[in-house]
């Protein structure tokens, strides 16, 4: 407000939501200072967060030390502070630091009003080395790995989890609604709509080792079946969705792709509020979903990973690792009412890889050795054919090694072992896909 504007009357009350803070208090306030009014444009910046029924969406989302939405991560790719664990050494000095205002000298009569007050320099903070609490477990785990056991281990997993078609009656009745007829879905884990008992959506609710609440796995809906897909996501209160696609299925079109665009799929309203390009492989869509006639919408963060071919693995382990870290932070902090959905063409191979890797990360951060075979068995027993190729299975170990190397310095005595493991596992991933399902 300029000095020529009229001064507000004494008895008027003005409520302000933002207060400007200075690093140093001036000796005397200038008469010309006025409280800044909030403009209509500034007020509108919070409109998106107020439209959704689940305001906690802002908590979920990756950069290295914070989630994609700017909040501190519980589990990180490179940090050692995992799940609020107790550090073995203090990260910062425990001596409280004085604020700049407390260090400022008392104003003298010679200083003019408004003149900056000298501030004493803040002493440098010394960073003490910290140890990841799972470091010892990770080192011992590397020592036990044997790349030559990967193939027989995967064969054992496939044999032990072969689905009984007799337990997939609903799937059999709706074969035309599935992307393929060779990926059976168990009745016991199938997501159902109590209000529409005859409806069908290829989506399962899976209990994952080291995760407190179920995770949803689903196929990309076929053309004409988008309504059932979005109704299931709405009913299950999905707030985070990962869509894993390759060149064959990059023409996925079960939601609009541009900011401000919306579509009605039957009775389901799907509105894209925001689109962000995270990197060359990943994009994030903020999508509002609600049935026609309802006012209580669900806001979802939908992350799309491209370049991930069927039966294959992600192009870059780094981006996938960041995404999996985000997912596990969400799962670990969720109260179960808001859910995660992982989607691929059939909702099995790539989706199973993604969730298995997250469970392995959580296992390590729970200070126990991840047993990849047991994790995959647990998931496949609920969603048949999850992790559908030997290439994907071997790559789980490669991604896990990548993650561990980001967390610790591998001891000199194990460095050659790690290189030998990488060569052996990479050799398996380059082989033809003779072992699938």
C-alpha positions as CSV (number, residue, x, y, z in Angstrom):
1,X,0.0,0.0,0.0
2,X,1.5,3.4,-0.9
3,X,1.8,6.3,1.6
4,X,-0.9,8.2,-0.2
5,X,-3.6,5.6,0.4
6,X,-6.1,6.3,3.1
7,X,-5.4,5.1,6.6
8,X,-8.0,2.5,7.8
9,X,-10.4,3.6,10.5
10,X,-9.5,2.8,14.1
11,X,-12.4,0.6,14.8
12,X,-12.1,-1.5,11.7
13,X,-10.6,-5.0,12.2
14,X,-8.5,-6.6,9.5
15,X,-7.6,-10.2,9.7
16,X,-4.5,-11.3,7.8
17,X,-3.4,-14.8,7.1
18,X,0.2,-14.1,6.2
19,X,2.8,-12.2,8.3
20,X,6.1,-11.1,7.0
21,X,9.1,-12.1,9.2
22,X,12.4,-10.2,9.3
23,X,15.6,-11.7,10.5
24,X,16.3,-8.7,12.8
25,X,13.9,-6.4,14.7
26,X,14.4,-2.7,13.8
27,X,14.6,-0.2,16.7
28,X,11.4,1.6,15.6
29,X,8.6,0.9,13.1
30,X,8.2,3.5,10.4
31,X,4.8,5.2,10.2
32,X,4.6,4.5,6.6
33,X,4.6,0.7,7.2
34,X,1.4,-0.9,6.4
35,X,0.2,-4.5,6.6
36,X,0.1,-6.1,3.2
37,X,-3.4,-7.2,2.0
38,X,-3.7,-10.6,0.4
39,X,-4.6,-10.3,-3.2
40,X,-7.3,-12.4,-4.9
41,X,-4.6,-14.1,-6.9
42,X,-2.7,-15.2,-3.8
43,X,-5.9,-16.6,-2.3
44,X,-6.6,-18.6,-5.4
45,X,-3.3,-20.5,-5.0
46,X,-4.8,-22.8,-2.4
47,X,-8.0,-23.6,-4.4
48,X,-6.8,-27.0,-5.6
49,X,-6.1,-28.3,-2.1
50,X,-9.6,-27.2,-0.9
51,X,-11.5,-29.0,-3.7
52,X,-10.5,-32.5,-2.6
53,X,-12.0,-34.5,0.2
54,X,-8.7,-36.1,1.0
55,X,-6.5,-33.1,2.0
56,X,-3.7,-35.5,3.0
57,X,-2.9,-36.0,-0.7
58,X,-0.3,-33.3,-0.3
59,X,1.7,-35.6,1.9
60,X,2.3,-38.2,-0.8
61,X,4.5,-38.1,-3.6
62,X,10.7,-37.8,-5.2
63,X,13.6,-35.9,-5.0
64,X,16.4,-37.3,-3.0
65,X,15.6,-36.1,0.5
66,X,12.0,-35.0,0.1
67,X,9.0,-36.6,-1.6
68,X,7.7,-35.2,-4.9
69,X,5.4,-32.9,-3.0
70,X,8.2,-31.4,-0.9
71,X,7.7,-33.2,2.3
72,X,10.6,-35.0,4.2
73,X,10.9,-38.6,3.2
74,X,10.9,-41.4,5.7
75,X,13.0,-43.6,3.5
76,X,15.5,-42.2,1.0
77,X,17.8,-43.5,-1.7
78,X,21.0,-42.0,-0.2
79,X,20.0,-40.7,3.3
80,X,20.7,-42.7,6.4
81,X,17.8,-41.4,8.4
82,X,15.3,-44.2,7.5
83,X,11.9,-44.5,9.1
84,X,12.9,-42.1,11.9
85,X,15.6,-44.5,13.0
86,X,18.0,-43.7,15.8
87,X,21.3,-42.6,14.4
88,X,24.5,-44.0,15.8
89,X,26.1,-40.6,15.8
90,X,24.6,-37.1,16.0
91,X,24.1,-35.5,12.6
92,X,24.5,-32.0,14.0
93,X,26.0,-30.3,17.0
94,X,23.7,-30.5,20.1
95,X,24.6,-27.0,21.2
96,X,21.7,-24.7,20.6
97,X,22.6,-21.8,18.2
98,X,21.6,-18.3,18.8
99,X,19.4,-16.6,16.3
100,X,20.7,-13.6,14.3
101,X,18.5,-11.3,16.3
102,X,19.9,-12.6,19.6
103,X,23.4,-12.0,18.3
104,X,22.7,-8.5,17.0
105,X,24.3,-5.6,19.0
106,X,22.0,-3.1,20.7
107,X,21.0,-0.3,18.4
108,X,22.9,3.0,19.1
109,X,21.7,6.5,18.8
110,X,23.9,7.0,15.8
111,X,22.1,4.4,13.7
112,X,19.4,5.7,11.4
113,X,15.9,4.2,11.4
114,X,15.7,1.5,8.8
115,X,19.5,1.0,8.5
116,X,20.4,-2.7,8.5
117,X,21.7,-4.0,11.8
118,X,25.0,-5.9,11.7
119,X,24.6,-9.6,12.3
120,X,27.4,-11.7,13.8
121,X,28.4,-14.7,11.5
122,X,26.9,-18.0,12.3
123,X,29.5,-20.6,13.2
124,X,29.8,-23.5,10.7
125,X,28.0,-26.7,11.6
126,X,30.2,-29.8,11.6
127,X,28.6,-32.8,10.1
128,X,29.4,-36.0,12.0
129,X,29.4,-39.3,10.0
130,X,26.3,-41.4,10.4
131,X,25.7,-45.1,9.9
132,X,22.7,-46.6,8.2
133,X,21.1,-48.8,10.8
134,X,20.8,-51.7,8.2
135,X,24.4,-51.4,7.1
136,X,25.6,-54.5,8.9
137,X,22.6,-56.5,7.6
138,X,23.2,-55.3,4.1
139,X,26.9,-56.2,4.1
140,X,26.1,-59.7,5.4
141,X,23.3,-60.0,2.8
142,X,25.7,-59.2,-0.1
143,X,28.1,-61.8,1.2
144,X,25.5,-64.5,1.0
145,X,24.2,-63.7,-2.5
146,X,24.9,-66.2,-5.4
147,X,23.9,-65.2,-8.9
148,X,24.0,-68.9,-10.0
149,X,21.1,-69.6,-7.7
150,X,18.8,-67.0,-9.4
151,X,17.4,-69.3,-12.1
152,X,16.6,-72.4,-9.9
153,X,15.2,-70.0,-7.3
154,X,12.8,-68.5,-9.8
155,X,11.7,-71.9,-11.2
156,X,10.9,-72.9,-7.6
157,X,8.8,-69.8,-7.2
158,X,6.8,-70.4,-10.4
159,X,6.1,-74.0,-9.5
160,X,5.0,-73.2,-6.0
161,X,2.6,-70.5,-7.1
162,X,0.8,-72.0,-10.1
163,X,-2.8,-70.8,-9.9
164,X,-5.7,-73.1,-9.7
165,X,-8.3,-72.0,-12.3
166,X,-11.1,-73.4,-10.1
167,X,-10.4,-70.5,-7.7
168,X,-10.8,-67.9,-10.5
169,X,-14.5,-68.3,-11.3
170,X,-15.3,-64.5,-11.7
171,X,-12.3,-64.0,-14.0
172,X,-13.5,-67.0,-16.1
173,X,-17.0,-65.5,-16.5
174,X,-15.5,-62.2,-17.7
175,X,-12.7,-63.3,-20.0
176,X,-13.6,-60.7,-22.7
177,X,-12.9,-57.9,-20.1
178,X,-9.3,-59.0,-19.5
179,X,-6.3,-57.9,-21.6
180,X,-5.4,-61.6,-21.9
181,X,-6.9,-65.0,-21.0
182,X,-3.6,-66.4,-19.6
183,X,-3.4,-64.3,-16.5
184,X,-6.1,-65.7,-14.1
185,X,-7.3,-63.6,-11.2
186,X,-8.2,-65.2,-7.9
187,X,-11.7,-64.7,-6.5
188,X,-10.3,-64.3,-3.0
189,X,-8.4,-61.1,-3.8
190,X,-10.5,-59.6,-6.5
191,X,-11.7,-56.1,-5.8
192,X,-15.5,-56.0,-5.8
193,X,-18.2,-53.3,-5.7
194,X,-20.9,-54.2,-3.1
195,X,-23.3,-51.8,-4.8
196,X,-22.9,-53.5,-8.2
197,X,-22.3,-57.2,-7.5
198,X,-22.4,-58.0,-11.2
199,X,-19.7,-55.5,-12.2
200,X,-16.1,-56.7,-12.9
201,X,-12.7,-55.0,-12.8
202,X,-9.4,-56.7,-13.2
203,X,-7.9,-55.5,-9.9
204,X,-6.6,-57.3,-6.8
205,X,-6.0,-56.3,-3.2
206,X,-2.7,-57.9,-2.1
207,X,-1.1,-58.1,1.3
208,X,2.6,-57.4,0.8
209,X,5.3,-58.5,3.2
210,X,6.6,-55.7,5.5
211,X,3.7,-53.5,4.6
212,X,0.9,-52.9,7.1
213,X,-1.9,-52.4,4.6
214,X,-2.9,-54.0,1.3
215,X,-1.7,-52.7,-2.0
216,X,-3.9,-52.8,-5.2
217,X,-2.6,-54.3,-8.4
218,X,-4.6,-53.9,-11.6
219,X,-4.6,-54.1,-15.4
220,X,-4.9,-51.1,-17.7
221,X,-8.6,-51.1,-18.5
222,X,-9.7,-52.2,-22.0
223,X,-11.5,-49.7,-24.2
224,X,-15.0,-49.3,-23.0
225,X,-14.3,-50.5,-19.4
226,X,-12.8,-47.3,-18.0
227,X,-15.9,-46.6,-15.9
228,X,-15.5,-49.8,-13.8
229,X,-11.8,-49.0,-13.4
230,X,-12.3,-45.5,-12.1
231,X,-15.3,-46.5,-9.9
232,X,-13.1,-49.1,-8.2
233,X,-10.3,-46.6,-7.7
234,X,-12.8,-44.1,-6.2
235,X,-14.5,-46.7,-4.0
236,X,-11.1,-47.9,-2.7
237,X,-10.0,-44.3,-2.0
238,X,-6.9,-44.6,-4.2
239,X,-4.7,-41.4,-3.8
240,X,-1.5,-42.7,-5.4
241,X,-1.3,-44.7,-8.7
242,X,1.7,-45.9,-10.7
243,X,1.2,-46.8,-14.4
244,X,4.0,-48.8,-15.9
245,X,4.0,-48.8,-19.7
246,X,6.2,-49.6,-22.7
247,X,6.1,-48.7,-26.4
248,X,3.3,-51.3,-27.0
249,X,0.9,-49.8,-24.5
250,X,2.0,-46.1,-24.4
251,X,-1.2,-45.2,-26.2
252,X,-3.0,-45.8,-22.9
253,X,-6.1,-43.6,-23.0
254,X,-8.1,-44.3,-19.9
255,X,-7.8,-40.7,-18.7
256,X,-7.2,-37.3,-20.4
257,X,-3.6,-36.1,-20.7
258,X,-3.7,-32.3,-20.6
259,X,-4.2,-29.8,-17.8
260,X,-7.8,-28.7,-17.5
261,X,-9.2,-31.5,-19.7
262,X,-11.9,-33.9,-18.4
263,X,-14.0,-36.8,-19.5
264,X,-17.0,-38.7,-18.3
265,X,-16.6,-42.5,-18.5
266,X,-20.2,-43.5,-18.0
267,X,-21.1,-42.0,-14.6
268,X,-17.4,-41.4,-13.6
269,X,-16.1,-37.8,-13.9
270,X,-12.3,-37.7,-14.5
271,X,-10.7,-34.3,-14.4
272,X,-7.0,-33.6,-14.9
273,X,-6.1,-30.7,-12.6
274,X,-2.3,-30.6,-13.3
275,X,0.3,-32.2,-15.5
276,X,4.1,-32.2,-14.6
277,X,7.0,-33.7,-16.5
278,X,9.3,-35.2,-13.9
279,X,12.0,-36.4,-16.2
280,X,12.2,-38.1,-19.6
281,X,10.6,-41.3,-18.3
282,X,8.1,-40.1,-15.7
283,X,5.1,-37.7,-15.6
284,X,2.7,-36.9,-12.8
285,X,-1.0,-36.2,-13.2
286,X,-3.1,-34.7,-10.5
287,X,-6.6,-36.1,-11.2
288,X,-9.9,-35.4,-9.6
289,X,-12.4,-38.4,-9.7
290,X,-16.0,-38.6,-8.6
291,X,-19.2,-40.2,-9.7
292,X,-21.8,-38.1,-11.4
293,X,-24.1,-36.4,-8.9
294,X,-21.6,-36.7,-6.0
295,X,-19.8,-33.7,-4.5
296,X,-17.1,-35.5,-2.5
297,X,-14.3,-36.1,-5.0
298,X,-11.1,-38.1,-4.6
299,X,-7.8,-36.5,-5.7
300,X,-5.2,-38.8,-7.1
301,X,-1.5,-38.4,-7.9
302,X,-1.1,-40.6,-11.0
303,X,2.6,-41.3,-12.0
304,X,3.2,-42.7,-15.5
305,X,6.5,-44.5,-16.2
306,X,7.3,-45.0,-19.9
307,X,9.9,-47.1,-21.7
308,X,9.2,-50.2,-19.5
309,X,8.5,-53.1,-21.9
310,X,6.4,-56.2,-21.2
311,X,8.4,-59.0,-19.5
312,X,11.2,-56.4,-19.1
313,X,12.7,-54.0,-16.6
314,X,12.9,-50.2,-16.3
315,X,15.4,-48.4,-18.5
316,X,17.1,-46.6,-15.5
317,X,17.2,-48.2,-12.0
318,X,17.7,-44.7,-10.5
319,X,14.3,-43.4,-11.5
320,X,12.5,-46.6,-10.5
321,X,14.3,-46.6,-7.2
322,X,13.2,-43.1,-6.4
323,X,9.6,-44.0,-7.3
324,X,9.7,-47.1,-5.2
325,X,11.1,-45.1,-2.3
326,X,8.2,-42.7,-2.6
327,X,5.7,-45.6,-2.7
328,X,7.1,-47.2,0.4
329,X,7.1,-43.9,2.3
330,X,3.4,-43.6,1.5
331,X,2.7,-47.2,2.5
332,X,4.6,-46.9,5.7
333,X,2.9,-43.6,6.7
334,X,-0.6,-44.6,5.5
335,X,-3.4,-45.4,7.9
336,X,-5.0,-47.8,5.5
337,X,-7.9,-45.6,4.5
338,X,-6.0,-44.1,1.5
339,X,-4.5,-46.6,-0.9
340,X,-1.9,-47.2,-3.5
341,X,-2.7,-48.8,-6.9
342,X,0.0,-50.1,-9.3
343,X,-1.1,-50.7,-12.9
344,X,0.6,-52.3,-15.9
345,X,-1.0,-53.9,-19.0
346,X,-1.9,-57.1,-17.3
347,X,-1.3,-55.9,-13.7
348,X,1.2,-58.7,-13.0
349,X,4.7,-58.7,-14.3
350,X,5.9,-55.1,-14.1
351,X,3.5,-54.3,-11.3
352,X,4.8,-57.3,-9.4
353,X,8.4,-56.2,-9.9
354,X,7.6,-52.7,-8.6
355,X,5.9,-53.9,-5.4
356,X,8.4,-56.7,-4.7
357,X,11.3,-54.2,-4.9
358,X,9.5,-51.9,-2.5
359,X,8.9,-54.8,0.0
360,X,12.6,-55.6,-0.3
361,X,13.6,-52.0,0.6
362,X,11.2,-52.0,3.5
363,X,12.7,-55.4,4.7
364,X,16.2,-54.0,4.8
365,X,15.0,-50.9,6.6
366,X,13.3,-53.1,9.1
367,X,16.8,-54.4,9.7
368,X,16.3,-57.9,8.2
369,X,17.6,-59.6,5.1
370,X,15.2,-59.5,2.2
371,X,14.3,-62.9,0.8
372,X,13.3,-62.1,-2.8
373,X,11.9,-65.6,-3.4
374,X,9.6,-65.5,-0.4
375,X,8.4,-62.0,-1.2
376,X,7.5,-63.0,-4.8
377,X,5.8,-66.2,-3.6
378,X,3.7,-64.2,-1.2
379,X,2.6,-61.7,-3.9
380,X,2.1,-64.4,-6.7
381,X,-0.1,-66.5,-4.3
382,X,-2.5,-63.5,-4.3
383,X,-1.9,-62.1,-7.8
384,X,-0.8,-65.0,-10.1
385,X,2.1,-64.4,-12.5
386,X,3.4,-61.3,-10.6
387,X,7.1,-60.9,-11.7
388,X,6.5,-62.8,-14.9
389,X,10.0,-63.5,-16.3
390,X,13.5,-64.5,-15.2
391,X,14.7,-61.2,-16.5
392,X,12.5,-59.3,-14.1
393,X,13.4,-61.7,-11.3
394,X,17.2,-61.2,-11.8
395,X,16.8,-57.5,-12.1
396,X,15.2,-57.4,-8.6
397,X,18.6,-58.3,-7.2
398,X,20.4,-55.8,-9.4
399,X,18.1,-53.0,-8.2
400,X,18.6,-54.1,-4.6
401,X,22.4,-54.0,-5.1
402,X,22.0,-50.5,-6.6
403,X,20.0,-49.3,-3.6
404,X,22.5,-50.8,-1.1
405,X,25.5,-49.1,-2.8
406,X,23.7,-45.8,-2.6
407,X,23.3,-46.3,1.2
408,X,26.7,-47.6,2.2
409,X,30.4,-47.8,1.1
410,X,30.9,-51.4,0.2
411,X,33.8,-52.9,2.2
412,X,36.9,-53.4,0.1
413,X,36.8,-57.2,0.7
414,X,33.3,-57.3,-0.9
415,X,33.8,-55.0,-3.9
416,X,35.0,-57.8,-6.2
417,X,32.0,-59.9,-5.0
418,X,29.6,-57.1,-6.0
419,X,31.1,-56.8,-9.4
420,X,30.9,-60.6,-10.0
421,X,27.3,-60.5,-8.8
422,X,26.4,-57.8,-11.3
423,X,28.1,-59.6,-14.2
424,X,26.3,-62.8,-13.4
425,X,22.8,-61.2,-12.9
426,X,23.2,-59.0,-16.0
427,X,24.1,-62.1,-18.0
428,X,20.8,-63.6,-16.9
429,X,18.8,-60.5,-17.9
430,X,20.3,-60.6,-21.4
431,X,19.2,-64.2,-22.0
432,X,16.0,-65.0,-24.0
433,X,12.8,-65.2,-22.1
434,X,12.6,-69.0,-21.9
435,X,11.3,-68.9,-18.4
436,X,8.1,-67.0,-17.9
437,X,5.2,-67.0,-15.5
